[in-house]
Structures are given as structure tokens and as C-alpha cells.
Amino acid sequence: MPTMDVDGKKIAWEGKKMILQACLDAGMEIPHYCYHQGLSIVASCRICLVEIESPDPKDPAKLVKVPKLVPSCQTPAVDGMKVHSISPKSIANQKAVMEFLLLNHPLDCPVCDQAGECHLQDYSYQYGRSESRFEEDKAKKPKKDIGKHVVLYSDRCIMCTRCVRFTREISGTGELAVFGRGHREEIDVFQGKSLDNPLSGNVIDICPVGALLDKDFLFTQRVWFLKKVPSISPFSSGGENIFIEHNQGRVYRIKPRFNANVNKWWISDDIRYGWDFVHNNRLQTPVAKGVPQELSAAQGIGQLDQAVKKAAAGNAGSTMLILNAFDSTEEMFLAAQWMRRIDPQAWLVVTEPKIDGQDQIFKNPASGAVTHIIYAEKAPNRRGAEKVLAKLGGNVCKLVDVPGKIRAGQVRSALVLADPLGHADQELETALVGLETLLVLSTRPDGLVSQATLALPVCTWAEKSGVFENHAGLIQAFKQAIAPLDNTRSTGSIFWDLMDLAGTYDAAAVRHMMSEAGLAEYDAVALPEHHETIELMQFTEL
């Protein structure tokens, strides 16, 4: 494995990498703005310039010092090379670049949404001067509404062009461009266009300063108050990795979490902004025939248990469990086990996934390489549901067959976990409402809830832990981010209690049960690790 010396430390890497990327992979930071691993390299910000000593091609044992500073983002790492990022020459360049970038930058950190996660703010302390020598008036540039989700503060922009390259190389839509020259240079959309592609929110993430900001998040929360929890998107079959950022029991934003094999650095706007149902229009009390009930969680579960046992007594095969492809696999496994314990011939069904048109495939127009896919199938865990049904076997049917079985008198009671009920038609809903006993677990007060014999409130994905299996069969775990709303519980904890399992609901314990039942691939799945850290700035003396 090749190695190089960076400021007296040995750095190793694999394959072909630039100096900057090799250092970042090894946990050593070199300041940079324009560089992003998912975008082309333009080497325009110049703050990553370093001094290097490279092996002489004629005599590899001899190092030759390159006379000028070179951009570490654009210079290949070579075995045996020496890199100096804190030499007097490199430090002088860093200070000069920072001074140039701050000439016209407004001093509005206290009111900027990027404060606390701004590279310009951090680097001004780490690599900048203690005071400005600029005494003239700063150039003023306007604030612009450039898209459905994005607002541009032009006077904060440092012209790294990450956003421009994203729209050209990742989304392939090319709405953004650089206009003007010199201090009048600025980012803008082409006349008559707006930044409104399905991946537009990603330009907010990759902006290193407070130039591109999220309209929905603007002035809602200081970032240093937010807690970050790794999760999996519940809005797509792609299994996109995300962070849920929350504070005091409320979700404030969804951000992408890097996974080279799934979504890389990107997520769609549907995933980024689709979480408002967590705090809106929630069912928080048990409902019987449309009437709210003053029941504790234990009492509600007890009534559910009695209702299913009564419906199944002397009528084997007359009960049905409709699983929800939006629930975790552990929850569906427990629910199916419990239902089969009461009625070994119970019918098991899973909701049909919602299909929204065709997969949207984004490509780099220049290379033709696929950069991102938005999957048409929106159920995050259809594969997990199908595995549960296949393993348990017995009476299993499709959702389209349910109305016929109800009309034929085969099914007289049903427990519906589906919320929403897929893309069920009116025939299915009418058939379910006509059952002797209809039980529903739901996060919302609409749908079948108002007509159910008993409906109990349950948690959303942000309020529980579990695993989803994406369209490709990749099993990924997600963590609970916020506490459940009052009087609501996770579907898994309800069936945990119904099965009289000891202690509190534990998704890992259920995965072990699944492994013992023949689903061995689930026992090895672990929750993603994420540690919140405070990085102490290192000041370098000249």
C-alpha cells in the first residue's frame, strides 16, 4: 500500500487518489471549499494549496521539491511523497485566500442559518487573520428566491461553484450558472428558469457557507441545538441513508447520510421534505366506531387481544392480518407470529406498494454515468414483508383477493396495520368496513379509523427502531430519533406485550428470534453508529 508523509505523519491509501482525498480519508483535514468527492475537480478556491516534495522519476530515492504551491485537490498522491500543509508558505497562502474571501463577505454570522456548520466561519478562525485590513465599503448583492425550496444570499457566496457543478453533473438539469466577472461575479438561475429539479435540496447540503439556504428550515432552529440520528428513508424502496435532525422531541430537517452503495451523498426532495406527517394530523387516542375512548395503552391492547381471540374462537381461518410494508420487519414478524398463535389458519396479507410512475434515473450528461435514482416504488420494506410471509407460510393471499374472501364469508375479522392502506380501491375499503370485527393500528385519524371496531394509535418511523429491506434485498437498521407522542406506542411494542415477552420491546431481540425461525440474515444486522463530537480548532502560529 502506498504511503506519503503529510506534516510529519504517515498517510496510506488504496488506488488512485488526490492528496486532499487521501488525507481526508485518513482523518487529516486540509482546508478546502470547491472540492467535493462527488463532483468534478476545478481547483478554484486555492485554499488547499500545499508544498510538496515528490520522488524524482530518474531516482525514486531522491525527493525533488516542487518550487510552487500546488492544489492538493488536483495533485495525485504518489508513494514516498512529502506534503507540507503547515509550512510558512502554505500558511501564508491560507491567510491570503481567507482574507480575499472575506473582503466582501457580510458580518452576519449571528443571523445566518449556516452559523455553527459553516466552513468559512471555521476556517476564518483556523486559517484566517485576526482582523481585517479592508476599509472600503463591501459590495452589496441581493437575496434571491431561486427555487421551490432554496433561497440564495448572493453576498455570502464564495464562488466555489459546487452548486453549479451539481446541477450540471448530478441532476443534469443545469439551472445554475456563474454570471458576471470580478467582484460582480455571482451565482444565478437562467432567465425564466428556477431551481426546481427533484434533487434541488442537495445544493443546500454541499454549499460550504450560508449562501444557499433551505426555505423550510430558515430561522427555525440553531444547528448546535440539533441532535443527529442515523436512519433510513421510509418514503422509498431505495433504502436511502439519512440523518434525522431533531431537538426537544421535534424533527426539524432530514439530511443525506453517505452510503457509497445506496444513495452516495444525495437524497431526493420527496425524502428531504416528506416528514411533516410526524407532527401533523396524528391519532393520539383509541377510537371505537368513530368515538374517542378514555383508555390507557394497556387497556387498549387488552381490548384488541380480546377482540381477536373472540373473533377466532371456533372459526379457524376466519381472521386476517394485513401487514404494512411501511413497518419494520421485526414488527411484522411479531404481529404475524401473534396472529398465528391465536388462529393457526389466519390469513396473512401485505399491502401493495405504491408505484409512482417510473423510476427517475439521473445521469451525468457528459459521461452518461448514472448519478442517482428515484425509485417509483415508495414502500420501504416490501421485501421484508414478503420474507415474513414466505417463512411463516400457511394461508397467504394478495390484497386484491381480500374483498372476494370477505364476500364469500371466509374472513369475518381483520386486523389492519396498513397506514396508509397502500393504493387500496373503494371495493377493498367497503369490504373491510363490512366485517364483523375490524381492528386498526394507525398513526392518523383518517382512513378506516373512524369505522373500525377499535383503532389504536401507533408511532411513526422516527419514533422507533427497526430494519427495512430495500428493493435490492439490502437490510439496513435505523434508530429511534424522538420519543413517541403521548398515548402512542410502536407497533412492535404492542405485539411484544401481546406475546407476553419479558421486559420492554427490543428490536435486536426480535431479530434474534427471526434468526432462530430461519431468517438468519437478520441476526447480524446492527444499528448504525454515530457519535456526536465537538471538534476543537487547532490554531497554527506563523
Helices and strands as residue ranges (DSSP letters): E 3-6, E 9-12, H 19-25, E 49-55, E 63-65, E 70-71, E 82-84, H 88-101, G 109-111, H 119-126, E 143-145, E 150-153, G 154-156, H 162-169, E 176-179, G 182-184, E 186-189, H 202-206, E 212-214, G 223-225, E 227-232, E 241-247, E 250-256, H 269-273, G 274-278, E 287-288, E 291-292, H 297-312, E 319-323, H 329-342, E 347-350, E 360-363, E 370-374, H 382-392, G 399-401, H 402-407, E 413-416, H 426-433, E 437-442, G 449-451, E 454-457, G 461-463, E 466-469, E 475-478, H 491-498, H 507-516, G 520-522
